Amino acid sequence: MGLNLACEPIREDIRRVAEHLRGLEVLRGRHLLLSGGSGFFGKWLLALCDWLNEQGWMLRVTVISRDPERFLALQPHYRSSTWLAWLKADVRALPALDMQADFLLHAATDSSAAGQADRLALFDTLYQGTRQLLELAARSGVRRVLLTGSGAQYGNALEEGGWSETDTRACASHDALQAYGEGKRVQEMLGALYAERHAFDVVYTRGFAFVGPGLPLNGHFAIGNFIYDALHRERIVLNSSGEALRSYLYGADLAGWLMTLLARGEAGGVYNVGSDQALTIAELARRVGAELAPGKPVEIPSATGSGLRSAYVPDIQRARALGLDVWTPLDQALRRTALWCRHCA
């Protein structure tokens, strides 16, 4: 069934989160351009758009994708969706198009380890893809744009405490390992330049860590690996001492946040997107075990004793001022993810 409303757990999650959403009326009857529709962000956004249209919103969505057919083969639920259209194209080289649209939500970028293996290509996609999409927005009469950035823009997180949007620390521009974070910073500058030239509103988001159906369970995301271990292996294994601090926002919450920020975020404003409920990676592994595989052993290497630990946890006061919150507690998020893996994946 995939990650869509045909899967009852997804429908339940979207319906539950939608009860918290306010101020989205500006989206009624409008046309949204969406990049990254086949990724984790995009699948949850499409599920929310689908639900809104079931309620009579008449929101049209055009997804820009290199391979729409591959997505539809995995998500056949959308083949009959009359509100959904596809533009087959690479965001780095969009064709000249004559269309009218009201909103652009740029959610495309591969944050997986495989996607970042070729850092020059990654940086090029961030720069060229964003510029091409902003050019399309300008030609199409778009009035509001949301760009999805990353907490990686803040640089190496070696201090405890929430990262605020006003924090001026940033990734090292001379370090190739920082290509993803620096590319996201360039994306924000492009947004500012196009907003200045074309007088449309741009809202900037910086995403942190997420959990939920659709998150790879065999990649470089610790929480995904732990869930996989809990469901399929004899023990839950950490590859580190587990001292780093992380926090996780559920996919349905994420979709609600992004649509709210697209509709109501302050023009030129920056918003962290994530949970501020921190825990160590070791605590996370134990929580996953307790919720999904009670009694299964958790294997944690000895601490290194370096005295430094990363803290990839956002301050979300700005988002809370718009009524956004962590609506799905971590334990519930773990259970919902496992339920989807068992019945809908």
C-alpha positions as CSV (number, residue, x, y, z in Angstrom):
1,M,0.0,0.0,0.0
2,G,2.9,2.4,0.6
3,L,2.9,5.7,2.3
4,N,-0.5,7.2,1.4
5,L,-4.0,7.3,2.7
6,A,-4.8,3.8,1.4
7,C,-2.8,2.6,4.4
8,E,-5.0,3.1,7.4
9,P,-2.2,4.0,9.9
10,I,-1.1,6.8,7.6
11,R,-4.7,8.0,7.3
12,E,-5.0,8.0,11.1
13,D,-1.8,9.9,11.5
14,I,-2.7,12.6,9.0
15,R,-6.3,13.0,10.4
16,R,-4.9,13.3,14.0
17,V,-2.3,15.9,13.0
18,A,-4.7,17.8,10.9
19,E,-6.8,18.5,14.0
20,H,-3.9,20.8,15.2
21,L,-3.5,22.8,12.0
22,R,-4.8,26.4,11.8
23,G,-4.6,29.1,9.1
24,L,-4.2,26.9,6.0
25,E,-7.2,28.5,4.3
26,V,-5.0,30.4,2.0
27,L,-4.2,27.1,0.2
28,R,-7.8,26.4,-0.8
29,G,-8.3,26.3,-4.5
30,R,-4.6,27.1,-5.2
31,H,-1.8,25.5,-7.2
32,L,1.3,24.2,-5.4
33,L,4.5,23.3,-7.1
34,L,6.4,20.6,-5.2
35,S,9.9,19.3,-5.6
36,G,11.1,16.2,-3.8
37,G,7.7,14.6,-3.9
38,S,9.1,11.0,-3.9
39,G,11.3,11.5,-0.8
40,F,10.4,11.2,2.9
41,F,9.3,14.9,3.1
42,G,7.4,14.7,-0.1
43,K,5.4,11.5,0.6
44,W,4.1,12.9,3.9
45,L,3.2,16.2,2.2
46,L,1.3,14.4,-0.6
47,A,-0.6,12.4,2.0
48,L,-1.6,15.6,3.8
49,C,-2.6,17.3,0.5
50,D,-4.7,14.2,-0.4
51,W,-6.5,14.4,3.0
52,L,-7.1,18.1,2.5
53,N,-8.6,17.4,-0.9
54,E,-10.9,14.7,0.6
55,Q,-12.2,17.6,2.8
56,G,-12.9,19.7,-0.3
57,W,-9.9,22.0,-0.5
58,M,-9.4,21.7,-4.2
59,L,-5.7,22.1,-3.8
60,R,-3.9,21.3,-7.1
61,V,-0.3,19.9,-6.8
62,T,2.3,19.5,-9.5
63,V,5.2,17.4,-8.5
64,I,8.5,17.8,-10.3
65,S,10.3,14.4,-10.5
66,R,12.9,12.7,-12.6
67,D,10.9,9.5,-12.6
68,P,7.2,9.8,-11.9
69,E,6.4,6.3,-13.2
70,R,8.8,4.8,-10.6
71,F,7.0,6.6,-7.8
72,L,3.6,5.7,-9.1
73,A,4.6,2.0,-9.4
74,L,5.4,2.1,-5.7
75,Q,2.4,4.3,-4.8
76,P,-0.4,3.3,-7.2
77,H,-2.9,5.0,-4.9
78,Y,-2.0,8.3,-6.7
79,R,-2.7,7.1,-10.2
80,S,-6.3,8.1,-10.0
81,S,-5.7,11.4,-8.1
82,T,-7.2,14.2,-10.3
83,W,-5.7,16.9,-8.1
84,L,-2.1,15.6,-8.8
85,A,0.0,16.3,-11.9
86,W,3.5,15.4,-12.7
87,L,6.3,17.3,-14.5
88,K,9.0,14.8,-15.5
89,A,12.3,16.8,-15.2
90,D,15.6,17.1,-13.4
91,V,15.5,20.2,-11.1
92,R,18.9,21.2,-12.4
93,A,17.6,21.6,-15.9
94,L,14.0,22.4,-16.0
95,P,12.4,23.0,-19.4
96,A,10.8,26.3,-20.4
97,L,7.2,26.1,-19.1
98,D,4.1,28.2,-19.4
99,M,2.1,27.6,-16.3
100,Q,0.5,29.5,-13.4
101,A,1.1,28.6,-9.8
102,D,0.6,30.1,-6.4
103,F,3.1,28.3,-4.1
104,L,6.4,26.5,-4.4
105,L,7.6,24.1,-1.8
106,H,11.2,23.0,-2.6
107,A,11.7,19.7,-0.6
108,A,14.2,18.0,-3.0
109,T,17.7,17.0,-1.8
110,D,19.1,13.6,-0.9
111,S,20.4,13.6,2.7
112,S,21.3,9.9,2.6
113,A,24.9,8.8,2.7
114,A,24.7,7.5,-0.9
115,G,23.3,10.8,-2.0
116,Q,26.2,12.7,-0.5
117,A,28.9,10.4,-1.8
118,D,29.5,12.7,-4.8
119,R,29.7,16.0,-2.9
120,L,30.3,18.1,-6.0
121,A,27.2,16.7,-7.7
122,L,25.3,17.3,-4.4
123,F,26.4,20.9,-4.2
124,D,25.5,21.4,-7.9
125,T,22.0,20.0,-7.3
126,L,21.5,22.3,-4.3
127,Y,22.6,25.4,-6.2
128,Q,21.3,24.7,-9.8
129,G,18.2,22.9,-8.6
130,T,17.2,25.8,-6.3
131,R,18.0,28.4,-8.9
132,Q,16.0,26.6,-11.6
133,L,13.0,26.2,-9.3
134,L,13.1,29.9,-8.3
135,E,13.2,30.9,-12.0
136,L,10.2,28.7,-12.6
137,A,8.5,30.3,-9.6
138,A,9.1,33.8,-11.0
139,R,7.8,32.9,-14.4
140,S,4.7,31.1,-13.0
141,G,3.5,34.0,-10.8
142,V,4.3,32.2,-7.5
143,R,3.8,34.5,-4.5
144,R,5.1,32.3,-1.7
145,V,8.0,29.9,-1.6
146,L,9.2,27.6,1.2
147,L,12.8,26.3,1.0
148,T,13.7,23.2,3.1
149,G,17.1,23.7,4.6
150,S,19.0,21.7,7.3
151,G,20.3,22.0,10.8
152,A,23.6,21.0,9.1
153,Q,23.9,24.7,8.2
154,Y,24.8,25.5,11.8
155,G,28.0,23.5,11.4
156,N,29.5,20.9,13.8
157,A,27.2,20.6,16.8
158,L,29.5,20.2,19.8
159,E,27.6,22.3,22.4
160,E,24.6,21.2,24.4
161,G,21.4,23.2,24.1
162,G,19.0,24.1,21.3
163,W,20.2,25.7,18.1
164,S,18.4,28.9,17.6
165,E,17.6,30.5,14.2
166,T,19.6,33.6,15.3
167,D,22.7,31.6,15.9
168,T,25.5,32.9,13.6
169,R,27.7,29.8,13.7
170,A,27.9,28.0,10.4
171,C,29.6,25.1,8.7
172,A,33.2,25.6,7.4
173,S,33.1,26.8,3.9
174,H,36.5,25.3,3.1
175,D,35.6,21.8,4.2
176,A,34.3,19.5,1.4
177,L,32.6,17.4,4.1
178,Q,30.3,20.3,4.8
179,A,29.1,20.5,1.2
180,Y,25.5,19.6,2.2
181,G,25.2,22.2,4.9
182,E,27.0,24.9,2.8
183,G,24.8,24.1,-0.1
184,K,21.8,24.7,2.0
185,R,23.2,28.0,3.1
186,V,23.7,29.0,-0.6
187,Q,20.1,27.9,-1.2
188,E,18.9,30.5,1.4
189,M,21.0,33.2,-0.2
190,L,19.4,32.4,-3.6
191,G,16.0,32.6,-2.0
192,A,16.8,36.1,-0.6
193,L,18.1,37.3,-4.0
194,Y,15.1,36.1,-5.9
195,A,12.7,37.5,-3.3
196,E,14.4,40.8,-3.7
197,R,14.2,40.8,-7.5
198,H,10.8,39.3,-8.0
199,A,9.0,40.5,-4.8
200,F,7.6,37.1,-3.7
201,D,7.7,35.8,-0.1
202,V,10.3,33.2,0.8
203,V,10.1,31.2,4.1
204,Y,13.2,29.3,5.2
205,T,13.2,26.1,7.2
206,R,16.0,24.2,8.8
207,G,15.2,20.5,9.4
208,F,16.8,18.4,12.0
209,A,16.1,14.7,12.6
210,F,12.9,12.8,11.8
211,V,11.2,9.4,12.3
212,G,8.3,7.7,10.8
213,P,7.1,5.5,7.9
214,G,9.2,6.1,4.8
215,L,12.5,6.7,6.7
216,P,15.1,4.2,5.4
217,L,15.8,1.5,8.0
218,N,19.1,0.4,6.4
219,G,20.9,3.7,5.9
220,H,22.9,6.1,8.0
221,F,20.0,7.2,10.3
222,A,20.6,5.7,13.7
223,I,16.9,5.6,14.6
224,G,16.1,3.7,11.4
225,N,18.8,1.2,12.1
226,F,17.6,0.6,15.6
227,I,14.0,0.1,14.4
228,Y,15.3,-2.4,11.8
229,D,17.3,-4.2,14.5
230,A,14.3,-4.4,16.8
231,L,12.1,-5.8,14.1
232,H,14.5,-8.2,12.3
233,R,17.7,-8.9,14.3
234,E,18.7,-10.7,17.5
235,R,20.0,-7.5,19.1
236,I,20.0,-3.7,18.8
237,V,23.6,-2.6,18.0
238,L,25.1,0.9,18.3
239,N,28.1,1.9,16.2
240,S,29.2,4.4,18.8
241,S,29.2,4.9,22.6
242,G,25.8,6.6,22.2
243,E,26.6,9.9,23.9
244,A,25.4,12.2,21.2
245,L,22.2,14.1,21.7
246,R,19.4,13.9,19.2
247,S,15.6,14.5,18.9
248,Y,13.0,13.3,16.4
249,L,9.9,14.8,14.8
250,Y,7.4,12.4,13.4
251,G,6.6,12.5,9.6
252,A,3.0,13.5,9.9
253,D,3.9,16.3,12.3
254,L,6.6,17.4,9.8
255,A,4.0,17.6,7.0
256,G,1.7,19.7,9.1
257,W,4.6,22.0,10.1
258,L,5.8,22.6,6.5
259,M,2.3,23.3,5.1
260,T,1.6,25.7,8.0
261,L,4.9,27.5,7.4
262,L,4.2,27.7,3.7
263,A,0.9,29.3,4.4
264,R,1.6,31.4,7.5
265,G,5.4,31.7,8.0
266,E,6.8,35.2,8.1
267,A,8.2,36.4,4.8
268,G,12.0,36.2,5.1
269,G,11.7,34.3,8.3
270,V,13.8,31.3,9.3
271,Y,12.2,28.4,11.3
272,N,13.8,25.3,12.8
273,V,11.8,22.2,12.1
274,G,12.2,19.3,14.5
275,S,11.7,18.2,18.1
276,D,13.3,19.8,21.1
277,Q,12.9,16.7,23.3
278,A,16.5,15.6,23.4
279,L,17.9,12.2,24.4
280,T,21.2,10.4,23.9
281,I,21.6,7.8,21.1
282,A,22.1,5.2,23.8
283,E,18.8,6.2,25.4
284,L,17.2,6.1,22.0
285,A,18.3,2.5,21.4
286,R,16.9,1.5,24.7
287,R,13.6,3.3,24.0
288,V,13.3,1.5,20.7
289,G,14.0,-1.8,22.4
290,A,11.5,-1.2,25.1
291,E,8.7,-0.2,22.7
292,L,9.3,-2.6,19.8
293,A,11.2,-5.6,21.2
294,P,11.1,-5.8,25.0
295,G,13.9,-8.0,26.3
296,K,16.0,-7.8,23.2
297,P,19.6,-7.0,24.1
298,V,21.1,-3.6,23.3
299,E,24.8,-3.6,22.5
300,I,26.6,-0.3,23.3
301,P,30.4,0.1,22.9
302,S,32.3,1.7,25.8
303,A,32.5,5.5,26.0
304,T,35.5,7.2,24.5
305,G,35.9,9.7,27.3
306,S,36.6,12.6,24.9
307,G,34.4,14.9,26.9
308,L,32.7,16.3,23.7
309,R,29.4,15.2,22.3
310,S,27.3,16.6,19.5
311,A,23.9,18.0,20.2
312,Y,21.8,18.1,17.1
313,V,18.7,19.5,18.8
314,P,16.8,22.6,17.7
315,D,15.2,25.5,19.5
316,I,11.6,25.6,18.2
317,Q,10.2,28.7,19.9
318,R,9.5,30.4,16.6
319,A,7.5,27.4,15.3
320,R,5.6,27.2,18.6
321,A,4.6,30.9,18.2
322,L,2.6,29.7,15.1
323,G,0.9,27.0,17.1
324,L,3.2,24.2,16.0
325,D,4.4,21.5,18.4
326,V,5.6,18.0,18.8
327,W,2.2,16.4,18.5
328,T,3.5,12.8,18.3
329,P,5.6,11.7,21.3
330,L,8.6,9.6,20.5
331,D,7.3,6.4,21.9
332,Q,4.1,6.7,19.9
333,A,6.2,7.6,16.8
334,L,8.2,4.4,17.2
335,R,5.1,2.3,17.5
336,R,3.4,3.9,14.5
337,T,6.5,3.4,12.4
338,A,6.7,-0.3,13.4
339,L,3.0,-0.7,12.6
340,W,3.5,0.7,9.2
341,C,6.5,-1.5,8.5
342,R,4.5,-4.6,9.4
343,H,1.3,-3.8,7.5
344,C,1.9,-1.2,4.8
345,A,5.5,-1.2,3.7
